Amino acid sequence: MKYYIGIDLGGTNVRTLLVDENGESYSEVKGPTECGNGPDYVCDKIIKQIESLDTSVCGGLQGVEGIGIGAPGPVDTELGIMIMASNLPGFENYPICHKLKSKFGLPTFIDNDANVAGLAEAVLGAGKDYRTNYFITCSTGVGGAFVVDKKLVSGGRGHAGEIGNMILVPGGYKQGALNPGAVEGEISGTALTRKGKEAKGDLVKHAGDVFKLAAEGDEACQKIAEEFIDGFSTLLANVAHTVDPHCFVLGGGVFKSKAYFWDELEKRFNSKIHVGMRNHIPLLFKEIDDCGAIGAAMLPMSQLD
């Protein structure tokens, strides 16, 4: 049995797990990130968490194969650094992989949090029986990951799968540093909530309220739900025509409301792809709830095998 350390590094909390190659967790340490204290402080906290893990099952840290980190935002997987770190001030270009590798003498890898979630689903979850998976999470933002033979396709600078910035509505809503009309600004959970509040005020507190009101016959919310289904099915079709995955695995907060739109989304997706592709690319729902640190632990496994 091989063992790995996975680190789920977020702006609010940081969590470290000892995981085996089957995704079973043996020891966990977590705490607030306290990112306002700077990257050196957070890195020292991660080091302490790793040192606090109970690694007796593998004979101590010397029995660990490698370390993986899942982090928010774009990552340069070649250099092992975060390129953008809006939730982790000071982490842009911070050599976190180098520091952990120097401290523990273990191969250390970092990737985007959506990517490691997709890797977890491909290795252990809904996509484990498929050679290629395209994972999409739709929640506060929209992220994607393409996994081939249980290995992430990160691209030349680690930006492969950054579908949230793909233009869906030319000249549409501009969210933050993204393109006007980008996927994230048009069909993310944040976008659905924004549109719902504009139409219905306090009746909408989150994206799920939009779908609930639409099902109850509210015309304004029906329009928003229709825009989501049409936009998301277009996104799926665009990705399908680019990489033709064996399956899609979908997750994130918006898909808690999937009962309202899943069947129509699947129908609309199949209507937008080539005839020879139709009904050959299943839409699957994610299976792993705890895919952050577990997915991060799969990074060294996929890279070192």
C-alpha positions in Angstrom: 0.0 0.0 0.0 1.2 3.5 -0.9 0.5 6.6 1.2 0.2 10.3 0.3 -0.4 13.6 2.0 -3.1 15.9 0.6 -3.5 19.5 1.5 -6.6 21.5 0.9 -5.5 25.1 1.0 -8.3 27.6 1.1 -8.6 31.3 2.1 -10.5 30.4 5.3 -9.2 26.9 6.3 -6.3 24.6 5.6 -6.7 20.9 6.0 -4.1 18.1 5.8 -4.8 14.4 5.3 -2.8 11.2 5.2 -4.5 9.1 2.5 -3.7 5.8 0.9 -3.9 4.9 -2.8 -7.5 3.9 -2.4 -8.6 7.2 -1.0 -8.9 6.0 2.6 -8.0 8.7 5.1 -5.9 7.8 8.2 -5.2 11.0 9.9 -6.4 14.6 9.6 -5.2 18.0 10.9 -7.1 21.2 10.1 -7.4 24.8 11.2 -8.0 28.4 10.1 -5.6 29.5 7.3 -5.1 33.0 8.9 -3.8 34.1 5.5 -3.7 37.7 6.7 -0.5 36.8 8.5 1.3 36.2 5.2 2.4 33.2 3.2 5.4 32.3 5.4 3.1 32.0 8.4 0.6 29.8 6.4 3.5 27.6 5.1 4.8 27.1 8.6 1.2 26.1 9.7 1.1 23.6 6.9 4.5 22.2 8.0 3.2 21.8 11.5 0.1 20.1 10.3 2.1 17.6 8.3 4.4 17.0 11.3 1.2 16.5 13.5 -0.2 13.7 11.3 -0.3 10.2 12.7 1.8 8.4 10.1 2.3 5.3 12.1 0.4 3.2 9.5 3.2 3.8 7.0 6.1 3.9 9.4 6.4 7.7 9.7 6.9 10.4 7.1 9.6 8.3 5.4 6.8 5.9 4.3 4.9 8.7 2.5 5.4 8.8 -1.3 4.6 12.5 -1.9 2.6 15.6 -1.1 -0.2 17.3 -3.1 -1.7 20.7 -2.6 -5.1 21.9 -4.0 -5.3 25.7 -4.1 -7.9 28.2 -5.4 -7.1 30.0 -8.7 -4.8 29.4 -11.6 -1.6 27.5 -10.8 1.7 27.1 -12.7 2.1 23.3 -12.3 5.6 23.4 -13.9 7.0 25.8 -11.3 4.8 24.7 -8.5 3.4 28.2 -7.7 0.0 30.0 -7.6 -0.3 32.6 -10.4 -3.4 34.3 -9.0 -4.3 34.2 -5.3 -7.2 36.5 -4.6 -8.2 34.5 -1.6 -4.7 34.0 -0.4 -2.9 37.4 -0.4 0.9 37.1 -1.0 0.8 33.6 -2.4 1.2 34.7 -6.0 4.6 33.2 -7.1 5.2 32.0 -3.6 7.4 28.8 -3.8 5.3 26.7 -1.5 6.1 23.4 -3.3 9.9 24.1 -3.1 9.6 24.9 0.7 7.7 21.7 1.5 10.0 19.6 -0.7 13.0 21.1 1.0 11.6 20.5 4.5 10.4 16.9 4.0 12.4 15.6 1.1 9.2 14.5 -0.6 8.0 15.2 -4.2 5.5 18.0 -3.9 2.9 19.1 -6.4 0.2 21.8 -6.6 -2.8 22.3 -8.8 -6.1 24.2 -8.9 -8.8 23.0 -6.4 -11.2 22.2 -9.3 -8.5 20.1 -10.9 -7.8 18.0 -7.8 -11.5 17.5 -7.3 -11.8 16.3 -10.9 -8.8 14.0 -10.3 -10.4 12.5 -7.3 -13.6 11.8 -9.2 -11.6 10.2 -12.1 -9.5 8.0 -9.8 -12.0 7.1 -7.1 -15.4 8.5 -7.9 -18.0 8.7 -10.7 -15.5 8.7 -13.5 -13.3 5.9 -12.3 -14.5 3.4 -15.0 -13.8 5.8 -17.9 -10.5 6.4 -19.6 -11.1 10.2 -20.0 -13.2 12.4 -17.8 -14.1 16.1 -18.0 -15.1 17.4 -14.5 -17.0 20.6 -14.2 -17.9 22.3 -10.9 -20.5 25.0 -10.8 -20.9 26.9 -7.6 -19.5 30.3 -6.5 -17.5 30.0 -9.7 -17.1 27.6 -12.6 -14.1 25.3 -12.9 -13.1 22.4 -15.1 -10.6 19.6 -15.3 -9.7 17.1 -18.0 -8.3 13.8 -16.8 -6.8 11.2 -19.1 -5.7 7.8 -17.8 -6.0 9.1 -14.3 -3.6 12.0 -15.0 -4.6 15.7 -15.1 -4.0 17.5 -18.4 -2.7 20.9 -17.1 -1.4 22.5 -20.3 1.6 24.6 -20.8 1.0 27.0 -17.9 -1.5 25.0 -15.7 -4.5 26.8 -17.2 -6.1 23.9 -19.0 -9.7 23.5 -17.8 -10.1 27.2 -16.8 -13.5 27.2 -18.5 -14.9 29.9 -16.2 -13.3 32.5 -18.4 -14.5 31.1 -21.7 -16.8 33.6 -23.4 -20.4 32.4 -23.5 -22.3 35.7 -24.1 -20.2 38.1 -26.2 -20.4 41.6 -24.6 -22.2 40.1 -21.6 -21.8 40.7 -17.8 -18.2 41.3 -16.6 -17.3 39.6 -13.4 -14.0 40.7 -11.8 -11.0 40.1 -14.0 -12.9 37.7 -16.3 -13.9 38.3 -19.9 -17.2 40.1 -20.4 -19.8 37.4 -20.9 -17.6 34.7 -19.4 -19.2 31.5 -18.3 -18.6 32.3 -14.6 -20.3 35.7 -15.0 -23.3 34.2 -16.8 -24.2 30.8 -15.3 -22.3 30.3 -12.0 -24.2 30.1 -8.7 -23.1 33.6 -8.1 -24.5 34.7 -11.5 -27.8 32.9 -10.9 -28.2 34.5 -7.5 -27.4 37.9 -8.9 -29.9 37.6 -11.7 -32.5 36.2 -9.2 -32.1 39.0 -6.8 -32.4 41.6 -9.6 -35.7 40.0 -10.6 -37.2 38.9 -7.3 -35.3 40.7 -4.5 -35.2 39.0 -1.1 -37.2 36.0 -2.4 -33.8 34.8 -3.8 -31.1 34.0 -1.3 -29.2 31.5 -3.4 -29.2 29.8 -6.8 -31.5 27.0 -5.6 -34.3 29.6 -5.0 -34.2 30.5 -8.7 -35.0 26.9 -9.8 -37.6 26.5 -7.1 -39.4 29.6 -8.1 -39.1 28.7 -11.7 -40.7 25.3 -11.0 -43.6 27.1 -9.2 -44.3 29.1 -12.4 -42.5 32.4 -11.8 -41.8 33.7 -15.3 -38.8 35.8 -14.4 -37.1 32.8 -12.8 -38.1 30.5 -15.6 -36.2 32.9 -17.9 -33.1 32.7 -15.7 -33.3 28.9 -15.5 -33.7 28.7 -19.3 -30.6 30.9 -19.7 -28.7 28.6 -17.4 -29.8 25.3 -19.1 -29.1 26.8 -22.6 -25.7 28.2 -21.5 -24.5 25.2 -19.6 -25.5 22.8 -22.4 -23.6 25.1 -24.8 -20.6 24.9 -22.5 -20.8 21.1 -22.4 -21.1 20.9 -26.2 -18.1 23.2 -26.7 -16.0 21.1 -24.4 -17.2 17.9 -26.0 -16.3 19.0 -29.5 -12.9 20.0 -28.2 -11.8 16.9 -26.3 -14.6 14.3 -26.8 -14.4 12.9 -23.3 -15.7 9.5 -22.4 -17.9 11.2 -19.7 -18.6 14.4 -17.9 -18.7 14.5 -14.1 -20.7 17.5 -12.8 -20.8 18.9 -9.3 -20.9 22.0 -7.2 -23.6 23.9 -5.3 -25.7 24.6 -8.3 -26.2 20.9 -8.9 -27.9 20.5 -5.5 -30.9 21.7 -7.6 -30.3 19.2 -10.4 -33.7 17.6 -10.0 -35.2 20.8 -11.6 -33.0 20.8 -14.7 -30.9 17.6 -15.2 -33.1 15.8 -17.8 -33.5 19.0 -19.9 -29.8 19.8 -19.6 -28.9 16.3 -20.9 -31.4 16.5 -23.7 -30.2 20.0 -24.7 -26.6 19.0 -24.6 -27.2 16.0 -26.9 -29.0 18.2 -29.4 -26.0 20.5 -29.7 -23.3 17.9 -30.5 -22.6 15.9 -33.7 -24.9 13.0 -34.4 -22.2 10.4 -33.9 -21.5 11.7 -30.4 -25.1 11.8 -29.2 -25.9 9.6 -26.2 -22.3 8.4 -26.0 -21.1 10.9 -23.5 -22.9 10.4 -20.2 -23.4 13.2 -17.7 -22.6 11.8 -14.3 -23.0 13.4 -10.9 -20.0 13.6 -8.6 -19.7 10.9 -5.9 -17.0 12.1 -3.5 -18.1 14.7 -1.0 -14.6 15.3 0.5 -12.7 15.7 -2.7 -10.4 18.6 -1.8 -7.6 17.1 0.3 -8.2 13.6 -1.1 -7.9 14.9 -4.6 -4.8 16.8 -3.6 -3.3 13.5 -2.3 -4.0 11.9 -5.7 -1.7 14.5 -7.4 1.6 12.8 -6.4 0.0 9.4 -7.0 -0.9 10.4 -10.6 2.4 12.2 -11.3 4.7 9.6 -9.8 3.1 6.4 -11.1 
